[in-house]
Amino acid sequence: MPYINNDGDTRLNNFPTEPKMYVAQSTSTDLNRNYLTIGIVGLVLVVGSILIAVAVS
């Protein structure tokens, strides 16, 4: 059972195991360019939807 201590006791261990920590790597220029492209496309879609809603109403 994963909840029993390794001491041999039958006490429950309610503390979760902590994940191993790591340092995040910086993003590459290609990935940053992809984020910028996705942001611009999303902005165009939102602004276009708003303009269509205003034109129809």
C-alpha positions as CSV (number, residue, x, y, z in Angstrom):
1,M,0.0,0.0,0.0
2,P,1.4,3.4,-0.9
3,Y,-0.1,5.1,2.2
4,I,1.8,3.0,4.9
5,N,5.1,4.4,6.3
6,N,8.4,2.8,5.4
7,D,9.1,2.5,9.2
8,G,7.0,-0.7,9.3
9,D,4.2,1.0,11.2
10,T,0.7,0.8,10.1
11,R,0.2,4.5,10.5
12,L,-1.2,6.3,7.4
13,N,1.1,8.7,5.5
14,N,-1.2,11.5,4.3
15,F,1.6,13.6,2.9
16,P,1.9,13.5,-0.9
17,T,5.2,12.7,-2.6
18,E,6.6,15.9,-4.0
19,P,7.5,16.0,-7.7
20,K,11.1,16.5,-8.7
21,M,11.9,20.2,-9.3
22,Y,13.5,21.5,-12.5
23,V,14.5,24.8,-14.0
24,A,12.4,25.9,-17.0
25,Q,14.3,26.3,-20.3
26,S,13.9,29.6,-22.2
27,T,11.8,29.4,-25.3
28,S,13.4,29.5,-28.8
29,T,12.9,32.3,-31.3
30,D,10.9,29.9,-33.5
31,L,8.5,29.2,-30.7
32,N,8.2,32.9,-29.9
33,R,7.4,33.6,-33.5
34,N,4.7,30.9,-33.4
35,Y,3.2,32.5,-30.3
36,L,3.1,35.9,-32.0
37,T,1.5,34.4,-35.1
38,I,-1.2,32.6,-33.1
39,G,-1.8,35.8,-31.1
40,I,-2.2,37.9,-34.2
41,V,-4.6,35.4,-35.8
42,G,-6.6,35.3,-32.6
43,L,-6.8,39.0,-32.4
44,V,-8.0,39.3,-36.0
45,L,-10.7,36.7,-35.4
46,V,-11.9,38.5,-32.3
47,V,-11.9,41.9,-33.9
48,G,-13.6,40.5,-37.0
49,S,-16.3,38.8,-35.0
50,I,-17.0,42.1,-33.1
51,L,-17.1,44.1,-36.4
52,I,-19.5,41.5,-37.9
53,A,-21.7,41.7,-34.8
54,V,-21.8,45.5,-35.0
55,A,-22.6,45.4,-38.7
56,V,-25.5,43.0,-38.3
57,S,-27.1,44.7,-35.4
